[in-house]
Amino acid sequence: MGLNTADDSREGIEKYLKRNPTTSFVALDGEKIVGVIMAGHDGRRGFIHHTAVLSEYRGRHIGKALVEHAMSALDKEGINKVALVAFQRNEVGNGFWEKLGFSVRNDLVYRNKNIHDLHRIDT
């Protein structure tokens, strides 16, 4: 997963959750956060921005449950298609998404441009 200090700051995440109040979820073990999914939409298409499960909790279907909750919430808001971007080198993540039926689109070119300088934090 890739993060940056501006968009993925506490304030940036709060802003995202305010815009998408019903489509992002956390998984808890007691009071401990063990998994998260940040999903939202633009009114037309859904997008999964971040998904993570603590490594010691993987293999317990927590990630799958988070994705199912997000997809169901997006469906309730009239969204029919959901996209995501994963780093090519993220073999575990790409295997997870493929197992859940997310396909690779070889006919698209992903592009982005920073409006401001961002400090990347690759995890």
N, C-alpha and C positions, 0 to 999 in steps of 0.2 A: 504494500500500500504506500502511496506517496502522499505526503502532507506538505503544507507550506504554512509559514508563520502567520500570514494574514487571514486567509480563508479558513484555516483550521484552528484558529485561536478560539478561546472560549466565546468571545463576542461573535466571531464568524459562525460558529456552530449554533449559538443562540438565535442568530438572525435566520439561519437556514431552518431551524425547527419552528420558528414563528411563521415562516412561509409555508411549511409543510407539517402542520401540527398533528396529523393523523396517520402518517405513513412511515415514521421512523420508530424503531423499537430497541429495547435493551433486554438482555437475558440476565437473570439474577440467580445467584446461588446464595440464599439468605439475603444479606445486604451487599454482597460483592457483585459488581458488574463483571460478567464473564463473556459477554458477547454484545455486539451492537450492529445495527443496520441503519444507515441514513439513506432514505429513499424519498423521492418527491416527483413532481411533474410540473409541466408548463401549461396544463390544460388539454394537451394533445398527446404527448408522449411521456411515459414514466422514465425515471433514471435512478439507478442505484449508484450512489456516490461513494459510500464507504461501507464495508462489511468486515468485521473482525471477531474472532473468537479466540480467547486465551488458549495457547497451545496445549496446556494440560487439560483443557475441556473439549478438545477436538475429538471427533469420532463418536460423539454422543448425540448427534443430529440437532445440535443447537443452531448451527448455521442454517441448516435446511429449514428449521422451524421459523427462524427470523425471516428468511426469504419468503416463506409461505405467508407469514403475517403481513409483510410489506406488499406482496403481490395481491393479496386479498383486499387490503386497504386501498391500493391503487385501483383495483377493479371496482370497488364500491364508489370510487370517484369518477368512474366512466373511462378509465384508462385501459386501452386494449393492447398496448405494446410497451415493453420495458427494455431499456438498453443499459449497458455498463461498459466501462473501460477497465481492462486489467493489464498490468505490465506483462510483456511477453515472457520475461524471465521468471515470473511468478508461477512456477509449475504447480504448486499445491493449489493456489487459487484458481488457476485455469482448469485444473482437473475437477475441482469442486463445481465450477460453473457449468462445465460440460456435462457432468453427472446430473445436474439439475435441468438440463435441456436447453441451456443458452448456447446458441450457435455462434461461430466465428463468421464475420462478414468480411470476405476478401475483396469485395467490390467497393469498399469505402476507404477513404484516406482520412485519418483523424488529424485535425489541425487545431492549434490554439495559439493565442497571442496574449501575453501579459499586458495589462493596462499599466501596472506598476511593477517595479522590481520586487520579486518574491524570493524569499529564502526557502529553498526546498529541504525537506527532511524526508529522505527515503528510508522506509522501514523494511 
